[in-house]
Amino acid sequence: MPEDRIRLIDRLTATQALGAVILIRLYIGAIFLFEGILKFLRPDTLGSGRFDKAGIPASDIFAPLDGILEIACGALILLGLLTRLAAIPMVVNMVGALLITKSPILWGDAALFAGKSGWWDFVHESRTDFAQLCGSLFLIVVGAGAYSLDARRTTPTATGTPSH
């Protein structure tokens, strides 16, 4: 592997954050992992059926793809492996969820949330999405923390270079 490529991976996985970041990783990773699994266990209400009801085209393709991404990225975040890279698609995922499924609540046009409209219903229904978005952004900024595979991977050796 070329040296500049190794350095890039080291920079992406390096973290000097406290071990307490594991609490954020446990929450963020578990929610993504479980929600991804639920897309397959309950496709009518949480998978392709929900995507179709929200007006997402090709819901039979995008719902399983979203489920696979949530499972994979959630597991990586839980392990603290390639955490920053795993959090990036989850930021996109949460922005999409907020724009596609939650913002229509503001205008009273939410097919998924019949009878709900306005600011307070929007805030209530999007609370988990905002928490997941903020947690994912936090992990991109600080990394996986001391109790992670990323930290173990890039722990400096006696020579001052990361161990691989």
Residue pairs with C-beta under 8 A, 6 or more apart in sequence:
6 164
10 154
10 162
12 82
12 84
12 85
13 82
13 83
13 84
13 143
13 144
13 150
13 153
13 154
14 143
14 150
14 154
14 162
15 21
15 83
15 142
15 143
15 144
15 145
15 146
15 148
15 150
15 151
15 154
16 143
17 142
17 143
17 144
17 145
17 146
18 145
18 146
19 145
19 146
19 147
20 145
21 139
21 142
21 143
21 144
21 145
21 146
21 147
21 148
22 80
22 145
22 147
22 148
24 135
24 138
24 139
24 145
25 77
25 78
25 80
25 83
25 139
25 144
25 145
25 148
26 78
27 131
27 135
28 74
28 77
28 87
28 90
28 132
28 135
28 136
28 139
29 74
29 75
29 76
29 77
29 78
29 79
30 74
30 78
31 74
31 128
31 132
32 70
32 71
32 73
32 74
32 77
32 90
32 132
33 70
33 71
33 74
33 75
33 78
34 74
35 46
35 70
35 74
36 66
36 67
36 68
36 69
36 70
36 71
36 72
36 74
37 67
37 71
38 46
38 47
39 46
39 47
39 63
39 64
39 66
39 67
39 70
40 47
40 64
40 67
43 49
43 63
44 50
47 63
47 64
47 67
48 59
48 60
48 62
48 63
48 64
49 59
50 63
50 112
51 59
51 62
51 63
51 66
52 59
53 111
53 112
54 100
54 101
54 111
54 112
55 100
55 111
56 62
56 63
56 100
66 93
69 89
69 90
69 93
70 90
70 93
72 86
73 86
73 87
73 89
73 90
74 86
74 90
76 82
76 83
76 85
76 86
77 83
77 86
77 87
77 90
77 139
77 144
79 148
79 149
80 144
80 145
80 147
80 148
80 149
80 150
80 151
81 144
81 148
81 149
81 150
81 153
82 150
83 139
83 143
83 144
83 148
83 150
84 139
84 140
84 143
84 144
87 136
87 137
87 139
87 140
88 136
88 140
90 132
90 136
91 133
91 136
91 137
91 140
94 129
94 130
94 132
94 133
94 136
95 133
97 129
98 126
98 129
98 130
98 133
101 110
101 112
102 110
102 122
102 125
102 126
102 129
103 122
104 110
104 111
105 113
105 116
105 117
105 118
105 121
105 122
105 125
105 126
106 117
106 118
106 119
106 122
107 117
108 117
108 118
109 117
110 116
110 117
110 125
113 121
113 125
116 125
143 150
143 151
144 150
144 151
145 151
153 162
153 163
153 164
154 162
154 163
155 162
155 163
156 162
156 163
157 163
